[in-house]
Amino acid sequence: MIVKANAKINLTLDIVGKRDDGFHLLDSVFQSVSLFDEIEIKESENISVAFSDSQVDGKTSLAMKAAKAFFEYTKIKSGAEISVKSNIPTCSGMGGGSSDCAGVLVGLNRLFGTNLSLNTLCKIGATLGSDVPFCIVGATARVRGVGEIVEPLPDIQKLNLLIIKHSQKISTADMYNKIDGRQFISPKTENMVKAIKNNDISGILSNISNAFLSVADISFEENLLKECGALKVGLSGSGPSVFGIFPDTHTSDTAFKTLKNAGYTVFLAQTSEKGIIIE
C-alpha cells in the first residue's frame, strides 16, 4: 500500500490563550498542500519504520508511535513494515512528522480493514501530536484548542504556492517562549473563515496572518517572493517555512527556477482537497 501524506500550511494562526498546564490555545485555519511524503506500508510480524531522510530516526518517529498506537488500540497481534520517502523538509513548520503519523494511522486502518471512524483516528492522533488530527482530516479546516478541534471548511479554489525554507528552525517551544507575555489578539481567523465560506479570494489573501510574525522576521523571504511575483506571503506554523501565493503556475514555475538557481531551498505546491491519499 502506498500512502501520500500531504504537508500543511497555516493560512492564519492566532494564539487566543494559554491553559493552566502551559499549552497554548490556538484558533487557526490550516490548509493541506500538494507537497507530500510517500509512505509504503506492508503487513509484517513486527513493526519497523525507515526513512529515506537519514536525519529522521524511524524508531523514535511519530510514524513509529502511530503504528504502535494503532496496534495497541485495535489489539491486532501483527505488525507492519513502513518505509517513508521524505519530500517534506524536516523541522519546517509544514507538519511533516504529523502528516507521516496521520498517513500511518489512515493507511493501517485501510490495510487491516479495522474501519475505525475518522473521529476515532483523530482521537488516537491527538495523543501523538497537536497537528495530527488536522492531517487526518485534511483539506481546509479551522483548528482550535490545542489542535484537537477540527472544523472542516469548504474547499478553496486551487492556489499556486512557492515555499521557501531559508533560515534555521527555532524550536516551537522557544518560539512560544518568545511570544509569551504579549497580548493575545485574534483578529484574522474569523475573517478568514468568512472569506472561505464566501469563496472570496481577495478576502482570503488579505487575511493571511500568523501570530508568530510578532517575534519572527520574514522580511528577507517576503521580499524575495514578492520580487518574483507573489501576491501574498505568509509564515507556516512557527517557521521557518515561508510561502508565497502566485497568480498562476507560469509565475510560480518561473519563480521556482529563479530562486532554485540562486541556491535557495524551494518547493512548488498547490492547495489540496485532501490530507491523506491512498493509492
Backbone torsions as a table, in degrees:
resi	resn	phi	psi	omega
1	MET	NA	134.4	176.3
2	ILE	-111.2	128.7	179.6
3	VAL	-120.3	128.4	173.3
4	LYS	-98.7	120.5	-178.0
5	ALA	-108.9	106.4	-174.6
6	ASN	-75.7	147.8	173.0
7	ALA	-74.3	174.5	176.6
8	LYS	-134.8	157.5	167.5
9	ILE	-126.4	164.3	175.0
10	ASN	-104.1	114.8	174.1
11	LEU	-72.8	-35.1	169.3
12	THR	-138.1	156.9	172.4
13	LEU	-150.9	102.3	177.1
14	ASP	-107.7	136.9	173.8
15	ILE	-100.3	118.3	-170.8
16	VAL	-110.3	-0.1	179.0
17	GLY	167.3	-175.3	-178.6
18	LYS	-145.3	130.8	-179.7
19	ARG	-77.4	165.2	179.4
20	ASP	-62.4	-26.2	-179.8
21	ASP	-83.9	3.9	176.0
22	GLY	96.5	-12.2	179.7
23	PHE	-75.4	137.8	-180.0
24	HIS	-85.6	145.4	179.0
25	LEU	-98.2	130.5	-175.3
26	LEU	-113.2	157.0	166.2
27	ASP	-138.0	110.0	-166.8
28	SER	-146.2	151.7	170.5
29	VAL	-107.9	117.5	179.2
30	PHE	-98.0	149.7	178.7
31	GLN	-139.0	125.1	174.3
32	SER	-70.7	145.6	176.5
33	VAL	-129.9	163.4	-168.6
34	SER	-79.7	0.0	172.6
35	LEU	-76.1	124.2	-171.8
36	PHE	-139.3	153.7	165.9
37	ASP	-90.5	143.6	179.9
38	GLU	-104.5	120.7	-174.6
39	ILE	-114.3	123.0	174.6
40	GLU	-102.9	127.9	-177.1
41	ILE	-124.5	126.3	176.6
42	LYS	-127.8	143.3	176.0
43	GLU	-66.7	140.6	-176.8
44	SER	-151.9	169.9	178.0
45	GLU	-73.6	-34.0	-177.2
46	ASN	-121.6	170.1	176.6
47	ILE	-97.1	126.1	174.8
48	SER	-140.4	143.9	179.7
49	VAL	-134.6	128.1	177.9
50	ALA	-130.9	141.8	-179.4
51	PHE	-116.0	144.8	174.0
52	SER	-69.9	-26.3	177.2
53	ASP	-83.2	112.3	-175.5
54	SER	-66.5	-14.7	179.0
55	GLN	-74.4	-16.0	-176.1
56	VAL	-100.9	124.7	177.2
57	ASP	-88.8	110.3	-177.8
58	GLY	-58.0	-33.5	-175.7
59	LYS	-67.9	-27.1	-178.0
60	THR	-111.3	6.8	-174.1
61	SER	-74.4	162.2	173.9
62	LEU	-64.0	-30.0	177.1
63	ALA	-62.8	-41.8	177.1
64	MET	-65.6	-43.8	179.1
65	LYS	-61.9	-36.3	178.3
66	ALA	-64.7	-44.6	-179.8
67	ALA	-62.7	-44.9	179.1
68	LYS	-62.4	-41.9	-179.5
69	ALA	-65.0	-38.8	179.7
70	PHE	-63.1	-49.2	-177.6
71	PHE	-69.5	-32.2	176.2
72	GLU	-67.5	-42.2	-178.2
73	TYR	-68.4	-43.5	-174.9
74	THR	-84.9	-13.5	-178.7
75	LYS	64.4	19.8	178.2
76	ILE	-74.9	127.2	-179.8
77	LYS	-89.2	72.6	-178.6
78	SER	-155.2	-168.1	179.2
79	GLY	-152.4	-170.7	-179.0
80	ALA	-152.3	143.0	172.4
81	GLU	-99.3	117.3	-172.4
82	ILE	-119.5	126.3	177.9
83	SER	-122.2	129.3	-176.7
84	VAL	-116.2	118.4	171.8
85	LYS	-90.4	111.5	-171.4
86	SER	-85.7	121.6	173.0
87	ASN	-117.6	-30.9	177.0
88	ILE	-75.0	125.4	-178.8
89	PRO	-64.2	142.4	179.9
90	THR	-71.2	152.0	177.0
91	CYS	49.2	50.8	-173.1
92	SER	-114.2	-9.2	-173.9
93	GLY	81.7	11.1	-179.0
94	MET	-110.8	12.0	172.2
95	GLY	72.3	30.8	-178.1
96	GLY	-57.7	-50.7	179.5
97	GLY	-64.2	-38.7	179.6
98	SER	-68.0	-38.7	179.3
99	SER	-68.9	-36.5	174.7
100	ASP	-62.1	-44.2	178.6
101	CYS	-58.6	-47.7	179.3
102	ALA	-63.2	-42.5	-179.6
103	GLY	-62.3	-38.4	178.1
104	VAL	-66.6	-45.1	179.8
105	LEU	-61.3	-47.8	-179.2
106	VAL	-66.7	-41.4	-179.6
107	GLY	-65.0	-44.9	179.3
108	LEU	-65.2	-37.3	177.5
109	ASN	-59.6	-40.1	178.7
110	ARG	-74.4	-44.3	-175.8
111	LEU	-62.2	-41.0	-176.2
112	PHE	-96.7	3.1	175.1
113	GLY	59.7	36.3	-176.0
114	THR	-83.8	-13.2	174.6
115	ASN	53.1	35.8	174.2
116	LEU	-66.9	138.5	-178.8
117	SER	-69.5	162.0	176.3
118	LEU	-58.1	-40.5	179.8
119	ASN	-62.0	-42.0	179.0
120	THR	-65.8	-43.9	178.6
121	LEU	-60.6	-40.1	179.9
122	CYS	-67.0	-36.5	178.1
123	LYS	-65.3	-41.3	176.0
124	ILE	-64.2	-45.7	-178.0
125	GLY	-62.0	-35.7	-178.5
126	ALA	-64.0	-25.0	177.7
127	THR	-77.2	-11.5	-175.0
128	LEU	-104.9	-30.5	-179.4
129	GLY	-174.5	147.2	-173.0
130	SER	-67.9	-27.3	-179.1
131	ASP	-90.0	-7.8	-173.2
132	VAL	-64.7	-45.1	179.4
133	PRO	-55.7	-43.3	178.1
134	PHE	-62.3	-44.7	-177.6
135	CYS	-60.2	-29.7	175.6
136	ILE	-71.0	-45.0	-178.4
137	VAL	-73.5	-49.0	175.1
138	GLY	72.9	-171.5	-180.0
139	ALA	66.9	-126.2	-179.7
140	THR	-118.8	129.8	-177.0
141	ALA	-155.4	151.3	170.1
142	ARG	-89.7	129.2	-176.2
143	VAL	-119.9	127.2	-176.6
144	ARG	-131.0	-179.6	-176.3
145	GLY	67.8	-134.6	174.6
146	VAL	-104.6	26.4	177.4
147	GLY	109.3	-7.1	-174.2
148	GLU	-83.5	-16.4	-179.2
149	ILE	-102.1	111.0	-176.9
150	VAL	-121.0	115.6	-179.8
151	GLU	-110.5	104.9	179.1
152	PRO	-58.7	142.3	178.0
153	LEU	-117.8	164.4	176.9
154	PRO	-58.4	146.5	176.2
155	ASP	-63.4	138.8	175.0
156	ILE	-93.7	159.3	178.3
157	GLN	-63.9	153.5	-176.0
158	LYS	-60.3	129.7	176.0
159	LEU	-111.4	138.7	179.5
160	ASN	-88.7	126.0	-173.1
161	LEU	-120.5	147.3	165.9
162	LEU	-128.8	123.7	-175.9
163	ILE	-110.3	132.4	179.1
164	ILE	-121.9	129.9	174.3
165	LYS	-111.5	103.5	-171.6
166	HIS	-105.7	-57.8	-175.6
167	SER	-87.1	169.8	178.8
168	GLN	-75.9	148.5	179.4
169	LYS	-68.1	130.7	167.2
170	ILE	-101.0	135.4	-173.7
171	SER	-56.1	147.0	179.4
172	THR	-58.3	-39.3	179.0
173	ALA	-60.2	-42.3	178.8
174	ASP	-65.3	-37.3	178.6
175	MET	-65.4	-40.9	177.3
176	TYR	-65.5	-37.8	177.5
177	ASN	-61.2	-37.9	179.5
178	LYS	-66.8	-35.6	-174.7
179	ILE	-86.0	-18.3	179.1
180	ASP	-60.3	144.2	-179.4
181	GLY	92.8	-15.7	176.0
182	ARG	-84.4	155.3	-178.9
183	GLN	-68.7	132.3	178.8
184	PHE	-81.1	119.8	179.7
185	ILE	-127.8	139.4	-179.4
186	SER	-127.2	74.5	-173.3
187	PRO	-91.7	-18.4	-163.9
188	LYS	-108.7	-34.8	-171.6
189	THR	-61.6	-44.3	179.6
190	GLU	-59.6	-41.4	178.0
191	ASN	-66.3	-38.3	178.5
192	MET	-63.4	-43.7	179.6
193	VAL	-59.8	-44.0	179.0
194	LYS	-62.6	-42.9	-180.0
195	ALA	-62.8	-41.3	179.4
196	ILE	-65.2	-44.2	-179.8
197	LYS	-65.5	-27.4	179.0
198	ASN	-94.3	4.2	-177.5
199	ASN	52.8	43.0	-176.9
200	ASP	-99.5	92.7	-175.8
201	ILE	-62.7	-39.7	177.6
202	SER	-60.5	-41.9	178.4
203	GLY	-66.5	-36.8	177.4
204	ILE	-62.1	-48.1	-178.5
205	LEU	-63.5	-42.0	-174.5
206	SER	-72.7	-18.2	-177.7
207	ASN	-103.8	7.2	174.3
208	ILE	-63.1	126.7	-173.9
209	SER	-161.0	164.5	-179.5
210	ASN	-157.2	124.0	-178.3
211	ALA	-59.4	-27.4	-178.1
212	PHE	-70.0	-12.3	176.9
213	LEU	-67.0	-12.0	175.1
214	SER	-74.2	-16.1	-180.0
215	VAL	-128.6	2.4	180.0
216	ALA	-123.1	135.6	179.9
217	ASP	-103.5	110.6	178.8
218	ILE	-111.9	19.2	-175.0
219	SER	-59.9	-35.6	179.7
220	PHE	-63.1	-51.5	-179.3
221	GLU	-65.0	-38.6	-179.6
222	GLU	-62.3	-42.8	179.1
223	ASN	-64.6	-42.4	178.3
224	LEU	-58.3	-49.3	-175.7
225	LEU	-68.6	-40.4	-179.7
226	LYS	-69.3	-34.6	175.9
227	GLU	-63.4	-25.4	179.5
228	CYS	-92.4	2.7	174.0
229	GLY	109.4	8.2	179.8
230	ALA	-65.6	137.3	177.4
231	LEU	-79.1	-34.8	-177.2
232	LYS	-152.7	148.1	-178.6
233	VAL	-126.8	140.1	178.9
234	GLY	-142.1	163.7	177.3
235	LEU	-101.7	137.2	178.1
236	SER	-99.7	129.1	-178.4
237	GLY	57.8	-138.8	175.7
238	SER	-94.6	12.7	177.1
239	GLY	94.2	-177.1	4.6
240	PRO	-92.4	8.3	-177.6
241	SER	-72.1	133.7	178.5
242	VAL	-120.0	133.8	-178.9
243	PHE	-116.1	145.5	173.5
244	GLY	-116.1	141.4	176.8
245	ILE	-103.3	126.8	-173.3
246	PHE	-113.2	154.1	-174.6
247	PRO	-70.2	-24.8	-177.6
248	ASP	-160.6	168.7	-177.1
249	THR	-68.5	-31.9	179.5
250	HIS	-61.9	-45.2	-179.3
251	THR	-66.6	-42.4	-179.8
252	SER	-68.7	-38.2	177.7
253	ASP	-63.4	-43.0	179.2
254	THR	-64.4	-41.8	178.5
255	ALA	-63.4	-41.1	179.3
256	PHE	-58.3	-48.4	-178.6
257	LYS	-63.8	-41.2	-179.1
258	THR	-62.3	-48.6	-176.1
259	LEU	-74.3	-35.5	177.4
260	LYS	-64.4	-44.2	179.0
261	ASN	-64.8	-24.3	177.9
262	ALA	-84.5	-1.5	174.2
263	GLY	97.2	9.2	-179.6
264	TYR	-86.8	152.9	175.9
265	THR	-87.0	107.3	-174.1
266	VAL	-131.1	154.0	-178.5
267	PHE	-138.9	133.2	173.6
268	LEU	-89.3	143.1	177.9
269	ALA	-160.6	169.0	169.8
270	GLN	-131.0	159.7	172.7
271	THR	-64.2	149.4	-174.3
272	SER	-125.8	148.8	178.4
273	GLU	-89.4	4.9	179.2
274	LYS	-140.1	150.8	173.6
275	GLY	-94.7	-43.2	-178.3
276	ILE	-123.5	132.2	178.4
277	ILE	-125.2	125.2	178.3
278	ILE	-104.9	127.2	-179.8
279	GLU	-104.9	NA	NA
